[in-house]
Amino acid sequence: MANINLLPWREQYRAEKKREFFSLLAGVCVFAAVASFLWVSTVESSISDQKARNTLLDTEIAVLSKQVREIKELKKQKAELLDRMKVIQDLQGTRPVIVRHFDEMVRAIPDGVFLTTLTSRGKVLSLEGIAESNNRVSSLMRNLDESGWFATPNLTSVKDASEYGDQANAFVMTVQTEVPKSQQQSQEEEL
């Protein structure tokens, strides 16, 4: 039998397989390093993009917040102006009413009655005055009740006022003021 030495061939095969393994290992390490680098750079790029978007959103939110504050301020000013306009319109609308109340008051006061105090609280007028007799006070109450500008006269007190005459009386009364419906409609039409 022939004597064949397979030892150098095996060593050569092992060395080749070792080189193959190390080259494959190096290739896998290089591929892993490149893949890791790409993954890390992609993640960092995504993070920086998101930070840029967040910064953009923060600046836009700040701009919008400023605009919202300005809008709220403008709405507040608008409401104040509308309130002022309403007060002015109410004053313009009620100016003739006050004149009519005084005109009707003068027409309702009969001869022999004079007022010493006239006080207004809301829609209630308080009248204090002197009348020559009880009949004059009754006449005043009837005249106020018949007027379209006054309602529900209420006599609070009657006292003797002999310093003004034998039958003179000091009286205190309240009366409600109102605007006739025909006048309310014409005022609303004017506004």
Secondary structure, 3 states (H helix, E strand, C coil): CCCCCCHHHHHHHHHHHHHHHHHHHHHHHHHHHHHHHHHHHHHHHHHHHHHHHHHHHHHHHHHHHHHHHHHHHHHHHHHHHHHHHHHHHHHHHHHHHHHHHHHHHHHHCCCCEEEEEEEEECCEEEEEEEECCHHHHHHHHHHHHHCCCEEEEEEEEEEECHHHCCCCEEEEEEEEECCCHHHHHHHHHHC
